[in-house]
Amino acid sequence: MEEYKVIHPFKDLEDKAKTFPNGREYHTGDKFPMTKRNVPPERIEELSTSNNKIGRPLIVRVDTKEKE
């Protein structure tokens, strides 16, 4: 499973729950997603490019080989 980190703060309007009914907030440096949920490739594409509501990349893939 690929790992991503947040490079620009945003509110994930597709990740809502009782504790965050308006969307989970992500801050620079956070892991994405925060929970082990299945995020469709289309959503990853949207968040990692400027093709989203904010108009800039919000997440970047983490090179897991660097962590080893």
C-alpha positions in Angstrom: 0.0 0.0 0.0 1.4 3.4 -1.0 1.8 6.1 1.6 1.1 9.8 1.2 1.7 12.9 3.2 -0.1 16.2 3.2 1.8 19.1 1.6 -1.0 21.7 1.8 -3.8 21.8 4.5 -7.2 20.8 3.3 -10.6 19.4 4.5 -11.4 16.1 3.0 -15.1 16.4 2.2 -15.2 12.7 1.3 -14.1 11.6 4.8 -17.0 12.5 7.2 -17.9 11.0 10.5 -19.7 11.9 13.7 -16.6 13.6 15.1 -15.9 15.5 11.9 -19.3 16.0 10.1 -17.9 18.6 7.7 -14.9 16.6 6.6 -11.7 15.5 8.2 -9.1 18.2 8.5 -5.6 17.5 7.3 -2.6 19.7 8.1 0.8 19.9 6.4 2.9 16.8 7.3 -0.1 14.6 8.2 -0.3 11.1 6.8 -3.0 10.5 4.2 -5.4 8.9 4.8 -5.3 9.1 8.6 -7.2 5.8 8.9 -6.9 2.6 7.0 -9.6 3.2 4.5 -9.7 2.4 0.8 -9.2 5.6 -1.1 -9.9 5.1 -4.9 -7.1 5.9 -7.3 -9.2 8.7 -8.8 -9.3 10.4 -5.4 -5.5 10.1 -5.0 -5.1 11.5 -8.5 -7.4 14.4 -7.6 -5.6 15.2 -4.4 -2.0 14.8 -5.8 -2.6 17.2 -8.8 -4.1 20.6 -9.2 -7.4 19.1 -10.4 -9.3 19.8 -7.1 -11.3 22.6 -5.5 -8.1 24.2 -4.1 -6.3 24.1 -7.4 -3.0 22.8 -6.2 -1.5 19.4 -5.2 -2.5 18.6 -1.6 -0.7 15.3 -1.0 2.5 13.6 -2.2 3.5 10.0 -2.3 6.1 9.1 0.3 9.1 7.0 -0.9 8.8 4.1 1.5 12.4 2.9 0.6 13.7 6.0 2.3 12.1 4.9 5.5 13.9 1.6 5.6 
